[in-house]
Amino acid sequence: MTEHTIAVPPAPTFLEALRFWFKLGFISFGGPAGQIAIMHQELVERRRWISEHRFLHALNYCMLLPGPEACQLAIYTGWLLHGLRGGLLAGLLFFLPAFALLSLLAGLYLAFGDMPSVQGIFYGIKPAVVAVVLFAAWRIGSRAIRNGVLLAIAALAFVGIFFFKIEFPWIVLAAGVLGAIGGKLLPGKFGSGGGHGGGHKGYGPALIDDDTPPPAHARFTWFGLVATTLAFVAIGAASLLALRGSSDLFHMGEFFTKAAFLTIGGAYAVLPYVYQGAVEHFGWLSGPQMMDGLALGETTPGPLIMIVTWVGYVGGVTKAVAGGAVASGLAGAAVATFFTFLPSFFFILAGGPLVEATRGELKFTAPLTAITAAVVGVILNLAAFFAWHTFWPQGTEAAPFAGPFEWLPVLIAIAAFLALWKYKQDIMKVIGICALLGLGLSFLR
């Protein structure tokens, strides 16, 4: 049977789409690459709800935005299929399972984290986190740093945040300015590193095919853009005002709104900013607690930026924002998650019609190229910080190398990095094996 004799699939009902988005929320493991691969297989190849070109066009737009691109891609596709309610529910169901699971894990962690067996598990997990973050820096750097100029920007970012404690937003701003200038003076050094490629793979005609005009709700109008923008500004402002009764929750809402707009280059890019604010400035949790949350975030479904749920839960309990521990934790988790994801819905629901109206290849700008390079330096700083906490657990700012050096976590970190880098092992498996190793060691110590 040729492609031309394959019928266009019937439009899914809203309930059919809802069942798919609900399922996706529970199986979206593997980070952005894994999540996008699952959506491509289901939406493009199997169900043919959207064509390859339309899928990649939406993905290119999401890749340019701050925030979790896989979640934004789900919002975009749900919005194309069923309008506002489709986009909202596709996005919500993408991260709600992870929200519930991480909130539960955070509660159990705070209740039972002092048990020797639990401490043993995290003894093995922490060096694995060092390897995971270092591997993320290598993975992003191998794509983003294509010449000496971009390498210099990455090095400057590392020096700025590691030695001079420059805050992440200023590093992003400086890199963007350097990229804008460099794009004019040295355009060859700041050119786009290619796209996602793609093309028609012979899956058959799609419901939303290459030449299918945008549905009525996806057509661009200036009135729609202004109205959607004002609606989201009103929702964000009203939500913040509603938190004025609790200074801690208000600060969380304000902080995670800023963090959401800085998530350029993936969740690892904004983790240093979240660390600076949540650990050093507001004291919502400790550095080791942040590492433990990152490890659990790697092994649960949903985008890695769901680490904010963990930060919010632990921070809510630490600051006792709502009386009891569970209520405080859930309040903090809900605030952190809501304000982190609200901008993602805005970017798609407000910008989607414009993207549909100007369908064509979207490329990385020179400022974004420079910012991505700077992100590599920032992630390396995060790996260095986590390594310090893991290998010198008694170290402090005043005496960074105080206490004994833990050589066993170094060996675990090296083995975990080699498993990820050389042997291409799954992150969840690596963390799981390290956790079991740590548990076994807890019975020998």
N, C-alpha and C positions, 0 to 999 in steps of 0.2 A: 504494500500500500504506500503510495507516495504522499508527500506532505500535503499536496493540494486536495487529496480525497479525504483527509482527516477533518472531521467536523469541528467547528468552534465549540468549545465546552460551554455548557449552560452557565448562566450567571449564578453564583452561589447565593443562597438566601442569607439574610443577616445571621440567623441561628447557625447555619453551616460555617460561616466565617468565624463566628464567635467560638464554636467548638475547636476550630483550628488554632486560633490565637490562644485559647485556654491551654491546649495541648503544648503549644510552642513554649509557653512560659515554664513548663516543667521539664522540657528536654533541651533548653537552650544552654547547653554546656559548651566549653571549648573556647571561650573568649569571643571577641568580635568576628574573627575569621571563621570559627566553627559555627557561630550563630547565623552568619550571612550564608554560609554554605548550606545549612539546613533550610533556610528560607528559599534559597535558589532552587534546591532540589524539590521542595514542596510546591512553591508558587510558580516556578518557571517550567520545570521539567515534568512534574507529575500532574499537578492540577491545571496548569496552563491558564492561570488567572491573569497573568501579566507576561508580556514578551521579554526576551532577553535584553533587547535594547532599552525598553522602558524601565526594566529592573535596574540595569546598570546606570541609566541616566539618573534615576532617583538615588542610587547609591553614591554616585559622584557628588551629588549635591549634599548628601548627608555627611560625606567624608570632609567636606569643607567647613562643616559647622562645629561649634563646640558641643560637647555632649556625646553620649553613647550612640554611635552611628547605627548599630544593629537595631536598637530600640526605635530610633528615628525612622529607619527604613520600614519597620513594622507599622509605625504610625502613618507613614506616607502611603503604603500599600492599602492599609485599612481605610484610609481617607479616600483614596481613589475609588475603592470598591463601594463604599457605603457612606461617604460624606463625613460629617462631623462626628456622629456617633460611632462610625466605623473606626476613625482615627483614634478617638479617645479610648475606646475599649481595647483596640489592638495594643496601644501603648501601655495601658494599665495592666492588662493581662500578661504582658511581656515581663514586667518586673514584680507583680504582686506575689507570686510564689516565692521568689527570692526574699522579698520583704518579710513574709511570714516566717520563712525558715531561718533567716539570719536573726530576727528578733527572738525566736525560740532559742537558738544557739547562744545568743548573747545572755539571755536569762539564765540558761543552764551553766554557762561559763562563769558568771558572777556568783552563782550559788555553789558550784562545785569545783571551781578552778583551783582551789588550794589542795585538792586531793593529790597525793603523790603520783597516782597513775595518770591523772589529767596533766599534771606538770611534766611527767615523762613524755607524754604525747607531744606537748608543745616544745619540749626540749629537742625533739627530732624535727618538728615542723619549722622552727625558726631558721635554722641554716638552709632549709629548703626554700624559704621565702627569700633569703639573700640570693640564692641561685636563680630563682624565678625573676626577681627584679633585675639582676645583672643580665640575664638572658633577654629580658624585654629591652634593655638598653642596646644590646647587640643587635637584636632583631630590627628595631626601629632605625638604629644607626646605619645598619648595612643598606637600608633603602634610602635613608634621608641624606646621609653624608656622602656626597658624590665627588667632592673636590676639597682642596686645601682651605678655601674660604669658609665653607660650611663647617669643616673640622675646627677652624679657629673660633667660629661662633659657639660651637659646642663646648670647646675648652674654656672660653670666656664665661659661659654660663655656669660651668662647674666651679670655676674659681670664684665667681661672684657669690654663689649661694653657699659654697663650702667654707671659704675663708673669710668672706666679708658679710655673710648672713643677709645678703640682699633678698628681699621678699620676692616670691615667684611672680606676682603681677608686674613688677618693675622689670624683671628679666624678660618677660613676654613682650612688654612694650618696647624695650631697648632692641630686642631681636627683630621685632616688626619694623622699627625705624631703620635699622641696618639693612633689612631686606628690601625696603622700599627704595633706599638710596642705592643699594647694590644692584637692584633690578634695572636701574637706569644706567649706572656706570659700567657694570659687568653683567649684562643680561645673560650671557652664556653660563655664568656660574650659578644663577638663580632660576634657571629654566625648570619647567615641570619635569618631574621624573617619570612621565608616562601615566597612563590611565589604567583602568581596570580591564581594558580590552573588551572582548566580547564579540557579539555578532549572532546571527541566526544559526542555531546549532541543529535545526531540523526536528525540534520537539513537536512541531505542528502549530497551527494558528492558535493564538491566545485570545482570551476574552478581551483583554486590553492589549491589542497588538501594536506593532510599530506605527501604523498609520491610523489607528483608532483616535478620533478626536477626543479631547478631554470631556468628561461628563459635565453637565451643566454646573454642578456645584464646584468644579475645579477650574472654571474659567476665570481669568484674571479681571478684576475691576479695581479701580482706585478706592472706591467706596468700601469694597470688601476688605482690602488691605488695611485701611484706616480703622474700620470698625473692629476687625479682629485684633489689631494692635491695642486699641483702647480697651477692649474687653479684657485682654490678658494683663495689661497694666493695672486695671481696676481690680482684677482678681488678686494679683500679687500684692498690691498696696493694701487692700482690705484684709487679706490674710495676715500680713505683717502687723497691721493695726490691732487685729484681734488678739495678738500675742503680747501687746504692751503690758498686760497685767503680770507677765513673768519675764523679767529681764533676761534670764538665761535662754528661754525659748525664743524670745525676740532676737537675741544675738545669734542663735542658731539659724533662724530664718534668714537673717541678713547675710550671715557668713556663707551659707550654702547657696544663696542666690548668686553671690559673687563667684563662688567656686564653679557653679554651673556654666558661667560665661568664660571660664578659663580652661575648660576641659578640651583643649586643642591638642591633638596628637594622642588621644586615648586617655583612659583612666590613670595610667601610670604618670602621665604628664602633670596631672593636678594633685596627685598624692602628696608631693612635697608641700604644696600650699595647704592642703587639708591638715597635714602633720603640723606645720608651723602654727596654724590657727588653733586646731583642736587640742594639741598637746602643750605647746609652748606658751601660747597667748591666753587661751581660755581655761586650760587645765581640765578639759572634759574627760580625758583618759591619759594613760601613760604610754610611753613609747613601746614597751613590750606588749601592752594591750592592743595597740595599733597593729603591730606585727601579727599577733594572733588573729585579729579580725581579717587582715589581708589574706592570711593562709586559708581561713574558712571561706572567704569570699571567692577564692580560686576554686573551691571544691563544691560550690553551690550553683544552681542555674541562674541565669540572668547576667546582666552586664557587670563587670568588675567594679564599676562606680557604685554598686550597691554597698560597698564598704561604708558609705555614708550612713546607711541604716544602722550598722554596727556602732559607728562613732556616735550617732544620735542616741541610741539605746543606752550605751555605757555612760555617755555624757548626761543623759536625763537622770539616770540613777545616781551618778556622782553628785549632781547638783540638787537632787531631790525636788524636781520641778513640779511633781504632782502628788506629793504625799508618799504613797506606797511605792515599793520598788518596781513592781510590774507596771503600774500606771505611769510612773515617771519614765521608765524605759520606753514604753510604747509611745508616750507623748513625744519624747525626744526623737525616736526613730521616725515617727510620722512626719514631724516638722522637717527633719533633715532630708527625708526622701521626697516630700512634696516640693520643697523649694529647689531641690536639685533637678527634678524632672520637669517642672513647670516650663522653663525656657525651651526644652525640647519640643513640647507640644506647640508652643508659640512659633518656633522656627518653621515647623512643617505646615501648620494650619494657616499661617500668615504668608509664608514664602512659597508654599507649594504651587498655588495658582500661577505665580510669576515664573516658576521653573517650567511648568507645563506650557506656558505661553511662549517661552523662549527655548524650546527643546533643542538641544545641541550639546556638544561636548563642553563640560565645565572643567577648567584647569586650575591647578594650584597657583596662587599668586606668588610673587617674589617674597612679600612679607611672610606669608604662611610657610614658604620653604625655609626661611631663616628661623622662624619660630620652631618648626619641627626639629631643625638642627639643634637649637638651644635646648629643646626638651630632652635630647639625648644626654647632654651634660647634667641636666637637672635630675634625670633618672639615675645616672651614675652616682650623684650625691646621695640619693635615697638609698642605693645599694650600699654605699660606704657607711651611712648612718646605721642601717640595719645590721651590717657586719660588726660594727663597733659594739652595738648593744648585745650581739650574740656571742662574740668572741671574748669580750671583756665585760661580762654582765654587771660587775660592780663599779665600772667606770662612771665618772661624773664629768660635768663640764670643767670643773676645777682640776680634777685628776683623771684625765680620760683613760689612762692605762692602769688604774688602780685595780688591785685584786689579781687573782690568778688568770692566766691566759687559758681559754678553753680550746684545746687542740682538737678534740673529737668533733665538735661542730664544724671546724674548718674542713676536716675530711669529708663530713657529710655534705657540706656545701659544694665542695669540689666534685664529689660523685654526682650530686644532683644536677650541677651545671653541665657536666659531661653527658649525662643522660638526656638532658633537654637539647643540648647543642649538637653533640656528635651523633647520638643514637635516636634523636627525634622522638623521644618518649612523651606521652601525654602528661600534661602538668598535674592533673588529678592523680594519676598513678604514682608519679614521683613523690608528691606530697603524702599520699597514702602510705607508701613504703617507708618514707622517712618517719611518719607518725608511728608506724608499727615498730620501727627500729628504736625510736625514743622510748616507747612503752616497754620494749624488752630490756633496754638499758636501765630503766627505772627499778627493775627487780634485781639488778646486779649491783646497784650503787648503794 
